[in-house]
Amino acid sequence: MAVTTPERDGKPPAGGTRRRLGPLVCGRRSKWVVLVFWLAVLVVAFPLSAKLTGAQENDTASWLPGSAESTRVFEVQQDAFQTGEELPAIIVYERPGGITPEDQAKAADDAQAFADVDNVSGDVVGPIPSEDGEALQIIVPVDPGDGGWFALGDAVDEMNDIVSGGPDGLNAYVAGPAGVSADFADAFEGIDGTLLYAAMAVVIVILLFSYRSPVLWFIPVFSAFTALTAAQAVVYLLAEYANVTVNGQTAGILLVLVFGASTDYALLLIARYREELRRHEDRHEAMAFALHRAGPAIVASAATVAVGMLCLVAAEMNSTRGMGPVLAIGVVIGVSAMLTLLPALLVVTGRWVFWPLKPKFGSAEPTERGFWARIGRSIAHRPRSVWIVTSLALGAMALGLLGLNTGVIANKDAFVDTPASITGEEALARHFPAGTGSPVIVIADAPEADAVRQAFQDTDGIADVTDPTPVSDDLVYMEGTLEAAPDSPAAQDTVEAVRDSVHAVGDANALVGGNTAVALDAQNAASRDSLVIMPLVLAAVFVILMILLRAFVAPLVLIATVVLSFAAALGLSSLIFEHILGFAGADTAFPLFVFVFLVALGIDYNIFLMTRVHEEAKQHGTRRGALIGLAATGGVITSAGLVLAGTFAVLATLPVVAFAEIGIAVALGVLLDTLIVRSILVTALNLDLGQRMWWPSALSRSRSRRRRRRRASRRRSRSGRVREVREVAGVGAEF
């Protein structure tokens, strides 16, 4: 016979039986169907997910907006010269005191050997001596072809082998765009495995600490791994057959987001399931109630994250735009696994999986007297003072934003350490013009070639310009050497000046490209994307919250708290980057990525809290509901926040500054949301605003109705007593 334990309000569950309550995922027989389905998915998806790295596109076109001038130059180069992503490797030989004849001979021999290296796509130029006589340079064009960054890395490794073993005292480096790109490839090599193992280790430690069970941690970790594998397989198929752009950055963030968010959803469902196991003897029925109560909040949370990610499709940057659907797909697959595979596994294993702290039927709920219940009671004494002081503290942290330096990060500042290519760049700058090896490229109509070249040459910041080279009957190609380092702000100013100069030549249709122009166009596109996407994300989240909470005030309050948390996290991160880690600055797109992740993910914890407060407020009023909601969700949300912060912090283990900064900032923001914003600030606002938080829903008027009913009841009681007195008085008079 089915157990029909009543809910706290004394009402029996709808339908009265497990059969009507239990969804497909936790039925006595259907749970096995769910398990078989997901095991089949894992078997099919695993080999496909392993191919995602090979499907990544890390060339220029996959990052820049298609409308950018530098992208059009790149396309013309490909069409006219039939070249791919050709990058020059610059080999620098340096000897303080002067290059010797033996050094000259070594460099000449190496130049011949470079021509035979795989992926070398043109003539090797050099050795070219420096004016001070202390250095030589050789320029080697490298086209990685379909192999991308990793083929480039192989070519540079072979060049390093060639230059080694020179005369004593001669230093040799492989630098230039090819050398730097190869070091980036080394940094990203094995990224998926590194991030996955590190994220799993963080999650397992936190789960062991949270549940104190040697067994339970395996179920959410296995479910999250299955979700991640399925997501990577789907993304691979989309990249391979549906023209979805996936690069190394997107793949790395996909792994962290899916694994972290899926584990978060698992923690929330397990917490509610454990709570229901104390109220229901049958575990199938307990899971049915847990899904019924926690499911809507988890779905709303995942929808918020997915919609927030989809807002990225409004970006101009190809890399940012392609990230949107990829991450949204990952979140949808993650929540699907957590609401199907995870419940089935928990129901199959039963209560023993919580050993040694198994929840017993009929036992008291420990959260009612726990740490967060005590925090709630402390806040309740003076809620207005608490939220004002907390807001001021977060605002003080946000002042660090004044020192946040965003822009294009120079190559020497892009790595956590100093790879060999950067040492070579520094040597190159000591002896040759700073822009050597990374020229500004101009393509123009052939009839105006001389006028365009003259305008190009006369631009301040350009050292020299090559003669126009015919590209076709209609176009010419020319290169200019920058006086400033190609990755510096001064070089970007020079590119803008060149564009102004050559665009002024009538009927020339001149286009300006090159590596510095690519960086400039990327910076401009990222700035535009921030202005467009940030308001779009806020609007989308606000609509979802209004639908979920059936209120207007509560969504406004929640969004304001998350934006304040974002500003505080960014300000605190800026101080850490500058004064502790010594980073030179942050990429232009850094604030946008942190904003999207923190608003979408940070609002999650407010959703989990506020849906529980909404549920309890219907029975106990907003004030009491706020305290019950905090006590019931405090522990699990703290654990979930630690998991998500830990998984994003794993990005900081990569030797690339941009990834480390995103990981640190998002981890800090999640911790602020979990420990301060959700637990203290939102709870204090709930207590201070009371039922006004739910305006204009019926819940905002419930107290007024109760007061009117009580006043009406008192009036009826008084009028009844008056009539009784009058009747008694009448009887006495009659006697």
N, C-alpha and C positions, 0 to 999 in steps of 0.2 A: 504494500500500500504506500502511496506517495505521501511524503511528509509535507505539510502545508503550514509551516511555522509562520505566524503573523509577522508583519513588519513592525517597526517601532511605534507607528501610529495606531496599531491594533487592527488594521485592515488586513484581511487575508489576501494573499497574492492572487492576481487576476487569473481566473480559470481554475484555481485551486489545486492544480496538479503540476508535476514536473513536465509532463508531456506538452502541456500548453505553454509553459514558461520556457522550457529549454530550447535554445536555438540548435541548429544543425551541429554546431561545433562541439557541443558537450552532451549530446545524446548518448545513450548506452551503446548503441551500435554505430551511429554516424560518426562518433569521434575517431573510430578506426578508419573510416573512409577519408576523413580529413588528413590523418597521418599518412596514409598511403599516397594521397594526392601530393602532399608536400615533399615526401621522399622522392616521388617520381620527378617533381619539379627540380629538386636538388641534383638528381642524377643527370637530367638533361641540361641544366643550367651551368653546372660546374665547368665542363670543357669550354663552353661559350664564354663564360666570364673571364677565363684565362686569356682569351684573345683580345680583350678590351685594350690592353696596352698597345698592341700592334695596330689597332684601328684609330689611334689618336692622331690628330693633326696639329703639329706644332710649328707650321710655317707661318710666314708673315700674314698671308691672306686669312688664316684661321683666327687671327687676333684682331686685325684692324677692321674698321667699318668699310664696306665696299665703296662708299662715296668719298673716302679720304683721297687726297691728291697723291699721297705716297703709294696707296694701294693701286691707283691707276698707272703710276709709273712702273710698279712691279708687274702689272698685267701686260703693259706694253713691252717690257723687257722679255717676258716669257714668250709673247707672240712673235716679236721681231727677232730675238736672238735664239729662240727655242731653248732657253735655259730654264733650269728649275730654281731652287732656292740657293743660288751660288753665293758663297761667303768667302772672303779672303782670309787665309791664315797668314799672319806676319811672323816670320821667324827672326828673332833679334839675337845678334851675337854682340856681346859687350865685354870689353877689357879696359879697365881703368889704366890710363897711361898710354893707350894706343894699340890699335890692331896690328898684329905681326903678320909677316908673310905666311907663316904656318896657319894662322887663323884664316887668312884669305883662301888658302888652299882647301881647308876644311869646309868653309862655307860654299866654295865652288863645287866640291864633290857632293855636298849635301843637296845643292840645287838640282844636280842631275838625278840624284836618288829620289827627290820629291816628285819628279815627273812620273815615276812608276807607282806611286802610292794610289791605292784604290780611291775612287771618287774625286781625284784631281781632274778638273774639267777644262783646263786651259794652259796657256804658256806660263811657265815659272819665270818670274822677273827677279833679277838680281844675281849676285850680291850687290847691294847699293851701299856705298860708304857714307857715313855721316860727315858733316862739315868739320866736326871736332876731331875726326879720325879715331874715335874710341868705340865705334859701333858699326855693324853691318846689318842690313835687313834684306830678307828675301820674301817676296809676295807670291803666295801659292793659292790659286782659286780652287775652291772645293765645293762640289755639288753633292750633297748627301743623297739626292734622289729619293726613292720611295722609303729608304731606310730612316729618313728623318734625323732627329738629334743623335740617335744612337749610332748610325752609320758615320755621322760627323765625328763622334767621339772615337770611333775605331780609327778613322783617318788621322786624327790628331795624335792618338796614342802611337801610331806607326811613325809619325814625324818626330815625336819625342824620342823614340828609339834611335832614329837616324842621327839626331843632333847630339846625342850623348856620346861620351868618350872623346871629346875634343882635347886640344892642348891644355895643359894646366894653366889655370887662371882665366880661361875663357868661359864666360857664362852664356848659356843659350836658352832661349825661351820660345815657346809657341804661343803667340798672342794674336791680337786682332779679333774681329768678329767671330771667326771660326773657333779660335782658342777659347774665347769666353763662352760661346754656345756649347762647346764640348764640356766645359766645366759645369754648366747648367745640366747637361745630359747626365753627367756623373752624379750630380746631386739628386736627380730624379730617378736614377737607376735603382730598381728594387723598391720604389716608394710604396707600392701597394702592399708588399709583404711587411715592410717596416712599420707602416701605419697600422696595418691590421693587427700584427702581433702586439704592438705597443698598446693599441686601444683595447684589445682583449685583456691584456694584463691589468690595465687600469680598472676595467669593468669588473673583472673577477675579484680583485682586491676589495673594491667598494661593496660588491654583493656579499662577499664573505663577512665583511664588517657589519653590513646592514642586517643580514638574515641570521648570521651566526650558524649557518647550516653548511656542512661540507658537501651537500648534494644539490641543493636548490639552485645554486648559481648556474649549473650546467644548462638548465632548461631555458632561461632567457638568453644565455649566450648562444646556444645552439639555434634558437629561433631567430636571433638577430643575424647570425652568420648565414642562415638559410635565406633570409630576406635580402641580405647584401649580395649573395651569390646570384639570386634571381634578378635583382635590380641591375647588376653588372651585365648579366646575359642579355637582358632586354635592351639596355643602352648600347651594347655592342651591336645587336641586330639593327637598331635604329641608325647607328653611325655607319654601318656597312651598307644598308639597303634603303635608308630613308633620308640621307644627306644631313643628318643631325651632326653638328660640329662638336667633337669631344677632344679636349687637349689635356695635357698633364695636370694643369691646375684643376680642371673640372673633375677629372677622375679621382684626384686626391681628396677633394672636398666631398665628393659623392660617398666615398668610403667612410669618412669621419661622420658625415651627417646621418647616413642610413644606420650605421652601427650605433651611434649615440642616441638618435631619436627613437629607434626601435627598442633599445634597452630602457629608455625612459617610459615608453608606453607599457612595456612589460612590467616595470616596477609599479606603475599605477594600478594596473589590472590585478597584479598579485596582491597588492595591499588591500584592495576591495574584496578580493576573493577570500583572503585570510580573515577579514572582518566578517564576511558572510558565513564562513565556516563555523564561527562561534554562535550563529543564530540558526543554522540549518544543519541537521544531522546528515543529510544526504549531500555528498560533494557535487553531484550533478546539478542539484537544485541551487546550491550555494554559488556555483559558477554561473548559472542562469541569472540569478539576482545580480551578481557582480557585473556581468556583461550589460544587464539592463540599466544598472546605475552608473557604472563608470564608462560604458561604451560611448554614449553621446559626447561626453567630455573629450575622450580620446579621439573620436572622429572629428570633432570640432577643432581640436588642437592640430591634428594632421592636416585638415583642410586649410587652416590658417597658414601653416608652414608651406603647403603646396601652392596655395594662391600667392603667398609672398614670393616664392621662388619664380612662379610664372610671370610675375610683374617684370622680371628681368628680360623678358622677350621684347620689352619696349626700348632696350638699350641699343645704341649705335655700334658699340664694340662687338664684333663677332664673337669673341671669346665669352663676354658677359651674356650676350643674347643666347648663345648655345647652352650656357650653364642652366638657364631657367627651366626648360622642359626636362633636362636630365635629372636635376635635383628633385623636381616635382614628382617625376616617375619613381624615383628612389623612395621618397616619403610615402607615396601611395602604396607601393609594394610592401614597405616596412610595416605600415599600420595594418595592412591586410593580413600579414603573417602573425602579427601580435594579437589580432582579434579572431584568428582561426587556429593556427598551428599551436600557439602558446596555450590557449584554453584546453585544447584537446590533450596536449602533453600533461598539463597539470591534473586534469580529471583522470587520465589513465594512471598516473603515479599515485594519486590519493594524498591523504594527510601526512603519511610518513615522510614525504619529501621535505617537510619543514623541520624534521628532527634536528636538534633535540627540543626545539620550541614549538611543538605541534599545537595548533589552535584547537582546543577542545570544545565540543558542542555545549552551549550553556555557560561557558566561562565569561568573565567580565572583559570588556574591551579595554586594554591597557592605555590607549591613547587618552581616555577621559581623565587620567591623572598624570599624564606624562609631561615632558619638558615643555612642549608647545602649548599645552593647556595652561601651564603656569605662566608662560610668556603672555598668552592672551589675557589672563586675569590682571597681569601687571599693566598692560596697555590700557585695559578698560578703566583704570582709575582716572587717567587724564589723556584721552585719545587725541584731543586737539593739540595739546603741547607736543605729543609724541610725533604726529605727522609733520608738524611745522619744523621741529628740530631735525627730523630725519631728512626732510626736503632740503633744508639749509645745508646739511652735511653733504648730501649728494651734489648740491649746487656748487659747494666749495671744491669737490673733486673735479667737477666739470670745468673749473677755471684752468685746468691743465691744457684744455683745448687751445688756449691762446698761444701755447708754445708748440703746437703740432705743425710740423713742417711736411707738407705734402707736395708731391711733384714727381718727376721721373727720377728714379734712383740711379745714380751713376754706377757703372760696372764695379768700381772698387768698393762701393758701399752695398752692393746687392748680395754679397755672401757674408755669412756669419764669420767665416775664417778668411784667409787670403790664399786663394788657389794660385797655381803657377801662371795662369794666363794674366792675372792681375799684376803679378810681379813683372811679367814681360811688358805689360802696358806701361808700367811706371818706367821701365828701362827705355822703352820706345820714346816716351815723352821727354826723356832727358837728352836725347840726341837727335831727334827728328821732329818735324812739324807735328803738332799735337793731333791733327786730323788725318795723318797718314794712315792709309788702309781702310778708312771709312769715309769715302768722299760724298759730297753732295752731288746728286745726279740731276741733270736737266735734259728733258726731251722736248724738242720743239719742231715746228714745221720747217722743212729744209730751206725754202726761199728766204726766211728770216734768220738763218743760222748765225750770220756774222753779227747782226744787231743783238741777238740774244746773248751770244758769247761776250760781246763788249759790255752789256749790262751786267752779266754774271761776274765778269772780271772786275768791274768797277765797284762792286758791292764790298763795303767794309767787312772784314772778317774772313775774306777769301784770299788765300795765299797765291794760288795760281789755278788756271783753268786749262784743260786739254783742248786740242783742236777738235772741232765737231767731226764726229764719225757718222757716216751715212748708215741709218738703220734700214731704210727702204727708200723708194723713190720720193717719199713724202716727208720722212722724219730724219732728224739727226740726234745724236747722243753726245753728251759732253759731261765731264766730271770736274769738280772743283775741290781743292784741298782746303779744309778748315784750318784757321789759325788756332782756334780753341779746341779743347778736347771734345770729341764728338758726342759724348754723353753729358756735357755740361750745359747749364742754362745759357751761357754765352753762345754756344753753338746753336741752340734753338733760336736765339734772337737773330743770329746770322741767317738761318734758314728762312725765317719770316722776312728778313730784309731782301734775300734773294728772290723770294716769291714776289714781293712788291716790285722789284726791279724788272724781272723777266715778264711778269704779267702786264707790265706797262708797254711792252713792245707790241704794237698793234698787229693783229692777224698772225701772231706767232703760235698761239695756243700752247704756250709753254707750260710744262708740268715739272714740279720739283719734288724729288724723292731722295732715297738713301736712308741709312739707319737713323740719322738724327731727325729727319723728316718723319720717319715712322714713329719715333718716340714722341715728337711734338703732336702729331695727329692723334696718337693714343691718349695723350694727356688732355687734349681738347675734347675728345669724345667722352672720356671718363668724367670730366667736369660736367658736361651736358647731361650724361646719364644720371648723375647724382641729383641734379635739379628736377629731372622728370620722374625718376623711379621712386625716390623717397616719399613724395606726397601720394603717389599711386599705391604704394604698399600700405601707408597709413589709412587711406580711404578703404582699401579692400579689407583690412583687418577690422576697421570700425564697423563695416556692414556685417561681417561675420559675427562679431560680438553682439550687435543689436539683435540679430536673428536668434542667437543662442540664448541671450539673457533676457530678451523681450523688454529691453529698456534702452534709454537714451543716455542717461547720466552715467551709469556704470561703465559703458564702453568709453566715454570721454575720459573718465577718471583713470581707467586702466591704461589707455593709450598714453595719457600724460605721464603716468608713472614709468612706463617702459621707455618713453623718449628721454625722461630725466635719467633713467638708469643707463641708457645708451650714451648720453653726454658724459655722465660720470665715468663710465668705463673707458671712453675714448680719452678723457682728460687724464685719468690715472695711468692709462697705457702710455700716453705721451710722456709723462714724467719718468716712467720706467724705461722707455726706449732711450730717452736722452741721458738720464743721469745714472742709470744702473747698467744697462746693456750697451750703451754707447753707439746706438744706431744713428745714422746721419739723417734719417727722415723716413717718410712712408710714401708708398706709391699713391698716385692720384686716385685710384679706384679703391684704396683701402677703406675710407669712411663709408663708401656705399656698401661694400661687402659686409662690413661689421654691422652696419645699420640693418640690412636685410636679415642677417642671421639673428641679431639680437631682438629685433621687433617680432619676427616670426616665431623664434624659439622662446624669447622672454615672455611673450604673451601666453605661451602654453601654461606656465605655472599659475598665472592669474586665472586662466580658464579652469584649471583643475580646482583651484581654491574657490572661485566664485560660483561655479556650478554646484559645489557642495554647500556653500553658504546659501545659495538660492533654494536648494532642496530643504535645508534645515530651517530657513526663514519661514517657509510655508507652515511649519509646525510650531516654531518657537518664537517667531519674530526675528527681525534683522539683527538686533543686538546679540541675542542669545545664539542665533544661527551663525554669526560671524565667529564667535568663540568656539562653537562646536566644529565649524568648518576648519578653523586653524588647527585645533587639537587633532582632528581626524586626518588631515592631509599633511600636517607639518613634517612628520618624519619621512614619509614617502617622497614628498617633493624635495626635501633636502637631499635624500639619497639620489633622486633623479637628477637634481642639479649638479651634484658632485660627479655623477657619471658623465653627463654631457660636457661639463667643464673639463673633466679629465681627458675625454676623447679629443676635444678640440685642442687642448694643451699639447697633445701628442704632435700637432703640427709644428710646435716649437722645436722639436728634435731635428727637423730638416735644416740643412746648412744654408737655406735660402731665406734672406731677411723678410721678404714679402709674406711667405708662408708663416714664419715664426711670429710676425706681427699680428696676422689675422688670428692665429691660434691663441696667442696671449690675450688679445683684446676681447675675443668672444668668450674665452674662459673666465676672464674677470667679470664681464658683463653678466654671464649666467650666474656666477656666484653672488653678485650684487642682487640680481633678481630673486634668487632663491633665498638668501639669508636676510636681506634687508627690505627690498621692495615688497615682495609678496608677504613675508611674515610680519613685518612691522608696519611699513607705510600703508599698504592696502588694508590691513586689518584695522589700523587706527582710523583710516578714512571711513571704513564700513561702520565702525562704532560711532564716529562723530556725525556722519550724514544720516545714519539710521535708514528708515524706509525710503527717504528721499533718493537713495542710491538707485532704487528700482523704478523711478519715474520714467514714463507715465504708465507703467504696467499696474495691474490690480494690486500687486504686492505693495506698491507704494502707498496705497490707500487703505490697507488692511487695518492699521492701527486706528485710523480715524473711524472706520466702520465699527471696530470693537468698542471704541469709546462711545459712539452714538448708541450702540446697542446697550452698553452698560447704563448710560444716562436714561435711555428709554425704559430699561428694566427698573431703575430706581424710581422713575416717575410713576410707573405702573404700580410699584410696591407702595409708594406714598399715597397714591390716589386710592388704592385698595384699602389701606389702613384708614384713610379719611372716611371712606364710605362705611367701613366697619364701625368707626367711632360714631358716625352720624346715625347708623342703624341702632347701635346700642343706646345712644342718647334718645332716639325716638321711642324706643321701647320703654326707657325709664320715664319719659314724659307721659307716655300712655298710661303707665301704672300710676 
